[in-house]
């Protein structure tokens, strides 16, 4: 059963007084709003914002995982003089200059889902834990033997934290040969498919794959099937509707660490409101994750859950 930090649960249960009416304009910039994850995150943020101030104006924008597009969005939000920016950075470091500009203009910036340099606060899943629980599950399914490929992704901290957690878990399985493919599969199904095709050329005997998100996992499954490698196992991170559907079938995807994007969005607005009131008791909120498998899928509440939905095997 994953660790759930006590401070995380306490923060999830906390509330912000309605006096946070100084949140009149909020800007959201995230990776891609065609992704149900970011849709749920934005929905949680919008609903939390309207509870604090029914007159609040919220602008949600999709950066399409393009740094230049996100930089332009941040410039516009700074020019509009919003009170709070929720930032799902497409590059954790490269956004730093504009984050600093926003803060210098009196705007509170809260990173969501991934870390970003120079922000006021951060709300994210326990990504290291996500990698740990999935890779431990894969290793157990392999009876502690075989080659496990860690499929890379965008240059953001959530990806590196998941990979680090995976390797940490596999340290307890000395007969698992863990290898990084070193490829940025860009968080997409097509990227995952192409990265898997290359991995099969380097490690034709691979027994399992840890994909850094569900979309890449779906692409990896396509590549494995096309290559006739139908016994290799796949684990990933997100707990998305797509993976719920995949787990209802007898495919190669066997597990996903479930995130709670609705809660991330909700808690980000609440943290931003606290910080604007001068309450800097905490600047980081960690939302719990859980492991979703075929065995516990019927108990999984999905991304729209308004309370933690950490299904356990």
C-alpha positions in Angstrom: 0.0 0.0 0.0 1.5 3.4 -1.0 2.6 5.9 1.6 0.2 8.8 2.0 1.9 11.7 3.7 -0.1 13.0 6.6 0.4 16.6 5.6 -1.1 15.8 2.1 -4.3 14.5 3.6 -4.6 17.4 6.0 -4.3 19.9 3.1 -6.8 18.0 1.0 -9.3 18.3 3.8 -8.6 22.0 4.5 -10.7 24.8 3.2 -10.1 28.4 2.3 -12.4 31.1 3.7 -14.6 32.9 1.1 -12.8 36.1 2.0 -10.3 35.1 -0.8 -12.3 37.4 -3.1 -9.1 39.0 -4.3 -9.0 36.1 -6.8 -10.9 37.9 -9.5 -8.9 36.7 -12.5 -7.2 33.3 -12.9 -5.2 32.1 -15.8 -4.4 28.4 -16.5 -1.8 27.2 -19.0 -1.3 23.5 -19.3 0.2 21.0 -21.7 -2.8 20.1 -23.8 -6.5 20.7 -23.1 -7.5 17.9 -25.5 -6.1 15.6 -22.9 -8.8 14.4 -20.4 -6.2 14.8 -17.6 -5.9 18.5 -18.1 -9.6 18.8 -18.7 -10.3 17.3 -15.3 -7.6 19.5 -13.7 -9.1 22.7 -15.2 -12.6 21.6 -14.1 -11.4 21.2 -10.6 -9.7 24.6 -10.6 -12.7 26.4 -12.1 -15.1 24.8 -9.6 -12.9 25.7 -6.7 -12.4 29.2 -7.9 -16.1 29.8 -8.2 -16.7 28.5 -4.7 -14.3 31.2 -3.5 -15.6 34.0 -5.7 -18.7 33.4 -7.9 -17.6 36.4 -10.0 -14.1 35.1 -10.8 -13.0 35.0 -14.4 -10.9 31.9 -15.4 -9.0 31.6 -18.7 -7.8 28.1 -19.6 -5.2 27.7 -22.3 -3.6 24.8 -24.0 0.1 25.1 -24.8 0.1 21.9 -26.9 3.3 20.9 -25.2 5.1 23.7 -27.0 7.4 25.9 -25.0 7.1 29.0 -27.3 3.3 28.8 -27.1 3.3 28.6 -23.3 5.7 31.5 -23.1 3.4 33.6 -25.2 0.4 32.6 -23.0 2.3 33.6 -19.9 3.1 37.0 -21.5 -0.6 37.6 -22.2 -1.6 36.6 -18.7 0.9 39.0 -17.2 -0.4 41.8 -19.5 -3.9 41.0 -18.4 -2.8 41.4 -14.8 -4.5 38.2 -13.5 -4.2 37.4 -9.8 -3.2 33.8 -10.1 -1.6 31.6 -12.7 -1.9 27.8 -12.6 1.1 26.5 -14.6 1.4 23.0 -16.0 4.9 23.7 -17.4 5.9 22.1 -20.7 9.6 22.7 -19.7 10.3 22.9 -16.0 13.3 25.2 -16.3 12.8 27.2 -19.5 9.6 28.9 -18.1 11.6 30.4 -15.2 12.1 33.9 -16.7 8.4 34.4 -17.3 7.5 33.0 -13.9 9.8 35.6 -12.4 8.2 38.4 -14.5 4.7 37.3 -13.3 5.7 37.3 -9.7 7.4 40.7 -10.1 4.0 41.9 -11.4 2.3 40.8 -8.2 0.8 37.6 -9.7 0.9 34.4 -7.7 2.1 31.4 -9.7 1.3 27.8 -8.6 2.8 24.9 -10.6 0.4 22.1 -11.2 1.2 18.5 -12.1 5.0 19.2 -12.5 7.5 21.4 -10.8 8.5 24.7 -12.3 11.4 27.0 -11.3 10.7 30.1 -9.2 7.0 29.5 -8.6 5.2 30.4 -5.4 3.9 26.9 -4.8 3.3 23.5 -6.3 0.5 21.0 -6.3 1.3 17.6 -7.9 1.0 13.9 -7.5 3.6 11.9 -5.7 5.4 11.0 -9.0 8.3 9.1 -7.5 5.8 6.9 -5.6 3.9 6.4 -8.9 7.0 5.0 -10.5 7.8 2.8 -7.5 4.4 1.1 -7.2 4.1 0.4 -10.9 7.6 -1.0 -11.4 7.4 -3.1 -8.2 4.2 -4.6 -9.6 5.8 -5.3 -13.0 8.8 -6.9 -11.3 6.5 -9.1 -9.2 4.5 -10.1 -12.3 7.9 -11.1 -13.9 8.8 -13.2 -10.8 11.9 -10.9 -10.4 13.5 -11.8 -13.8 13.9 -10.1 -17.2 14.7 -6.9 -19.0 12.5 -3.9 -18.1 12.7 -0.8 -20.3 12.0 2.6 -18.8 10.5 4.7 -21.6 11.4 8.4 -21.4 9.3 11.5 -21.9 9.3 15.3 -21.9 12.0 17.2 -19.9 9.8 17.8 -16.9 10.2 16.8 -13.3 7.2 14.5 -13.2 8.8 12.3 -15.8 12.2 12.2 -14.1 10.6 11.6 -10.7 8.6 8.6 -12.1 11.7 7.1 -13.7 13.7 7.6 -10.5 10.9 5.9 -8.5 10.9 3.0 -10.9 14.6 2.4 -10.6 14.4 2.7 -6.8 11.8 0.0 -6.7 13.7 -2.3 -9.0 16.8 -2.1 -6.8 15.1 -4.8 -4.7 15.0 -7.1 -7.7 18.6 -7.8 -8.7 17.6 -10.1 -11.5 15.6 -7.5 -13.2 17.7 -5.7 -15.9 16.4 -2.1 -15.9 17.4 0.1 -18.8 16.5 3.6 -19.9 15.7 4.1 -23.6 16.9 7.8 -23.4 14.1 8.9 -25.8 11.7 11.7 -25.4 8.4 10.0 -26.4 6.7 13.4 -25.9 3.8 12.0 -23.8 1.9 10.8 -26.9 0.7 7.5 -28.2 2.6 8.0 -31.5 5.8 8.9 -29.5 5.4 5.8 -27.3 4.9 3.6 -30.4 8.0 5.0 -32.1 10.1 4.7 -28.9 9.0 1.1 -28.4 10.0 0.2 -32.0 13.5 1.5 -31.3 13.6 -0.2 -27.9 12.8 -3.5 -29.6 15.8 -3.2 -31.8 18.1 -2.6 -28.8 16.5 -5.1 -26.4 14.6 -7.7 -28.4 14.2 -9.9 -25.4 12.5 -7.2 -23.2 9.9 -8.6 -20.8 8.3 -5.4 -19.6 8.0 -1.6 -20.2 7.4 1.2 -17.9 5.9 4.1 -19.8 5.8 7.5 -18.1 2.2 8.1 -19.0 -0.8 6.2 -20.3 -0.8 7.6 -23.8 2.8 6.4 -24.3 1.7 3.0 -22.9 -1.0 2.7 -25.5 1.5 3.5 -28.3 4.0 1.0 -26.8 1.3 -1.7 -26.9 0.7 -1.1 -30.6 4.4 -1.5 -31.4 4.7 -4.7 -29.3 1.7 -6.3 -30.9 2.9 -5.4 -34.4 6.3 -7.0 -33.6 4.6 -10.2 -32.3 5.8 -9.5 -28.7 2.4 -10.2 -27.1 3.8 -11.5 -23.8 5.6 -8.3 -22.7 3.9 -6.4 -19.9 3.3 -2.7 -19.8 2.8 -0.4 -16.8 2.3 3.4 -16.8 1.1 6.4 -14.9 -2.2 8.4 -15.0 -5.1 6.1 -14.4 -6.8 7.6 -17.5 -10.1 6.7 -19.0 -8.2 5.1 -21.9 -6.4 2.8 -19.5 -9.6 2.0 -17.7 -10.9 0.8 -21.1 -7.6 -1.1 -21.8 -7.8 -2.9 -18.4 -11.2 -4.2 -19.3 -9.7 -6.1 -22.1 -7.1 -8.9 -22.1 -4.2 -6.7 -23.4 -0.6 -6.2 -22.4 -1.2 -3.1 -20.2 -1.5 -4.5 -16.7 -1.2 -1.5 -14.3 -1.3 2.3 -14.1 -0.6 4.6 -11.1 -3.7 6.6 -10.7 -3.5 10.4 -10.5 -6.3 12.7 -9.3 -6.2 15.7 -11.7 -9.5 17.1 -10.5 -8.0 17.3 -7.0 -4.8 18.8 -8.3 -6.7 21.7 -9.9 -8.9 22.2 -6.8 -6.0 22.2 -4.4 -3.9 24.5 -6.6 -6.6 27.2 -6.4 -6.9 26.8 -2.7 -3.1 27.0 -2.3 -3.0 30.1 -4.4 -5.7 31.8 -2.4 -3.8 31.0 0.9 -0.6 32.3 -0.5 -2.2 35.5 -1.6 -3.6 36.0 1.9 0.0 35.8 3.1 -0.3 32.2 4.5 2.9 30.5 3.4 2.7 27.7 6.0 3.1 25.3 3.2 4.1 25.9 -0.5 3.7 22.3 -1.7 0.7 19.9 -1.7 1.2 16.3 -2.7 -1.9 14.5 -3.9 -1.9 10.7 -3.2 -1.6 8.1 -6.0 -2.7 4.5 -6.1 -2.3 1.4 -8.3 -5.0 0.4 -10.7 -5.0 -3.1 -12.1 -7.6 -5.5 -13.5 -8.1 -6.9 -10.0 -9.3 -3.6 -8.5 -10.6 -1.8 -11.5 -14.2 -2.1 -10.3 -13.3 0.0 -7.2 -11.5 2.8 -9.1 -13.4 6.1 -9.2 -11.4 7.7 -12.0 -10.2 11.2 -12.7 -13.4 13.1 -11.9 -13.4 11.9 -8.3 -13.7 14.9 -5.8 -11.9 12.8 -3.1 -8.7 10.8 -3.4 -9.3 7.7 -5.5 -6.2 5.6 -4.7 -7.3 2.1 -5.7 -5.2 -0.6 -4.2 -4.6 -4.2 -5.3 
